[in-house]
Amino acid sequence: PPRSTLFPYTTLFRSHKLLTSAHSDTYFYSASTLQRMLAKEGKGQMPLIALGFILMLIYGFIACRAAHGTAWGFVGCAGSLMCGIAVAGGMGLAGLLGVKYNSLVLQLLPFLMLGIGVDDMFVVLQCAQEMLPGASSAEDWMAKTANRAGPSITLTTATNIGVFLIVTIVKIPVVVDFVLIAAVIAVGLFFCNLFVIP
């Protein structure tokens, strides 16, 4: 909108004529203000992001090793790595689809989606462990694992994608971009967990 259109509203907001409430205070943030704040506060976060990813790999190893032994610990570590690759691939695909990136996406979304992906990976690995004794071949084992884990991770993925897409009604550009990229990553994690992990 033209500056002349915004001026009367800005004047009203600053004079608090539209902010009179005994129960709450109102603060205004534009998308660009949030973007500048995140960019300023987010500098130098790359080492922490790398450390978080390494800790996730270690957690995948320890959790699977404690449940099923050392060999499964390495499988858990590899599964966490595959989920990390799926998150990176989903972010790349979202960029190819034209979704805009912002500091919030780059700092928060990888951890959020990695957590969702690793959660589904643990479900798949638990089902794989349960199906192993009755499998006659690797193909049979993978089919039984996908048959057992598939409905569970399909339901959680559909729910996550649905929630992310519902949030697009907010119409705040930073939030819309965030949830659209999250939905694309959720699809990538689903295919990774269903077809790569088993």
C-alpha positions in Angstrom: 0.0 0.0 0.0 1.1 3.6 -0.6 2.8 5.4 2.3 -0.1 7.9 2.3 -2.5 5.1 3.0 -0.5 3.7 5.9 0.1 7.1 7.6 -3.3 7.5 9.2 -3.2 4.0 10.7 0.4 4.6 12.0 -0.8 7.8 13.6 -3.7 6.0 15.2 -1.5 3.2 16.5 1.1 5.6 17.9 -1.6 7.7 19.7 -3.0 4.4 21.2 -6.5 5.2 20.1 -6.8 1.6 18.8 -4.8 0.1 21.6 -7.0 0.9 24.6 -7.4 -2.3 26.7 -7.2 -2.8 30.4 -6.4 -6.5 29.8 -3.5 -6.6 27.4 -0.7 -4.7 25.7 -0.3 -4.8 21.9 3.0 -4.9 20.1 3.5 -4.6 16.4 6.0 -6.6 14.4 6.2 -6.5 10.7 7.7 -9.5 8.8 10.7 -7.4 7.9 11.3 -6.5 11.6 11.2 -10.1 12.5 13.5 -11.0 9.7 16.0 -8.3 10.8 15.8 -9.4 14.4 16.4 -13.0 13.5 19.3 -12.2 11.2 21.0 -10.1 13.9 20.5 -12.6 16.7 21.2 -15.6 14.5 24.7 -14.8 13.4 27.3 -17.4 14.4 24.8 -20.1 14.9 26.3 -22.6 12.4 28.6 -24.3 15.0 25.6 -24.8 17.2 23.6 -26.3 14.4 26.4 -28.7 13.5 26.8 -29.6 17.1 23.0 -30.3 17.4 23.1 -32.6 14.3 26.1 -34.5 15.7 24.3 -34.9 19.0 21.3 -36.3 17.1 23.5 -38.9 15.4 25.0 -39.9 18.8 21.5 -40.1 20.3 20.4 -42.4 17.4 23.3 -44.6 18.1 22.9 -44.8 21.8 19.1 -45.3 21.8 19.2 -48.1 19.2 22.3 -49.7 20.8 20.6 -49.8 24.2 17.5 -51.5 22.8 19.0 -54.0 20.4 22.9 -54.0 20.5 25.8 -52.4 18.9 24.9 -53.3 15.3 21.5 -51.7 15.6 23.2 -48.7 17.2 25.1 -48.1 13.9 21.7 -48.6 12.1 20.2 -45.9 14.3 23.1 -43.5 13.6 22.8 -44.2 9.8 19.0 -43.7 10.0 19.5 -40.3 11.7 22.0 -39.4 9.0 19.4 -40.3 6.3 16.8 -38.2 8.0 19.3 -35.3 8.0 19.9 -35.7 4.3 16.1 -35.9 3.8 15.7 -32.6 5.7 18.4 -30.9 3.5 16.8 -32.4 0.4 13.4 -31.1 1.4 14.7 -27.6 2.0 16.3 -27.7 -1.5 13.1 -28.9 -3.1 11.2 -26.2 -1.4 13.6 -23.7 -2.7 13.2 -25.1 -6.2 9.4 -24.7 -5.8 9.9 -21.0 -5.1 9.3 -20.9 -1.4 11.3 -18.1 0.2 13.8 -18.7 3.0 14.2 -16.6 6.1 16.3 -16.7 9.2 13.6 -18.5 11.2 13.6 -21.3 8.6 17.3 -21.7 8.6 17.7 -21.7 12.4 14.7 -23.6 13.6 13.3 -25.8 11.0 16.1 -28.2 10.5 16.0 -29.2 14.2 12.2 -29.4 14.3 12.0 -31.6 11.2 14.9 -33.7 12.2 13.1 -34.5 15.4 10.0 -35.5 13.5 11.9 -37.6 11.1 14.0 -39.4 13.7 10.8 -40.1 15.7 9.4 -41.9 12.6 12.7 -43.6 12.1 12.6 -45.1 15.6 9.1 -46.5 14.8 10.4 -48.1 11.5 13.5 -49.6 13.2 11.4 -51.0 16.1 9.1 -52.7 13.5 12.2 -53.9 11.6 13.5 -55.5 14.7 10.2 -57.2 15.4 9.9 -58.5 11.8 13.4 -59.9 11.5 12.9 -63.3 13.0 10.0 -64.2 10.7 11.5 -62.9 7.5 12.7 -65.4 4.8 14.7 -62.9 2.8 15.8 -59.2 2.8 12.9 -58.3 0.5 10.4 -60.1 2.7 11.8 -58.4 5.8 11.6 -54.9 4.1 8.0 -55.6 2.9 6.9 -56.8 6.4 8.6 -53.8 8.0 6.9 -51.3 5.6 3.6 -53.1 6.1 3.8 -52.9 9.8 5.3 -49.3 10.2 3.7 -47.8 7.1 0.2 -47.0 8.6 1.7 -45.4 11.7 4.2 -43.1 9.9 1.6 -42.3 7.2 -0.9 -41.1 9.7 1.7 -39.0 11.6 3.0 -37.5 8.4 -0.5 -36.7 7.1 -1.3 -35.1 10.4 1.9 -33.0 10.3 1.4 -31.9 6.7 -2.3 -31.1 7.4 -1.3 -28.9 10.4 1.4 -27.2 8.5 -1.0 -26.4 5.6 -3.7 -25.2 8.0 -1.3 -22.6 9.4 -1.0 -21.0 5.9 -4.3 -19.2 6.6 -2.4 -16.9 9.0 -1.1 -14.9 6.0 2.1 -13.7 7.8 4.7 -14.2 5.1 7.4 -15.5 7.4 5.1 -18.0 9.0 3.6 -19.1 5.7 7.1 -19.7 4.2 8.1 -21.6 7.4 5.1 -24.0 7.3 5.3 -24.6 3.5 8.9 -25.6 3.7 8.0 -27.8 6.7 5.3 -29.5 4.7 7.7 -30.2 1.8 10.3 -31.6 4.2 7.7 -33.8 5.9 6.9 -35.4 2.6 10.7 -36.0 2.0 11.0 -37.6 5.5 8.0 -39.8 4.9 9.6 -41.3 1.7 13.0 -41.6 3.4 11.5 -43.4 6.4 9.3 -45.7 4.4 11.6 -46.6 1.5 15.2 -45.9 2.6 15.4 -46.7 6.3 14.0 -50.3 6.1 
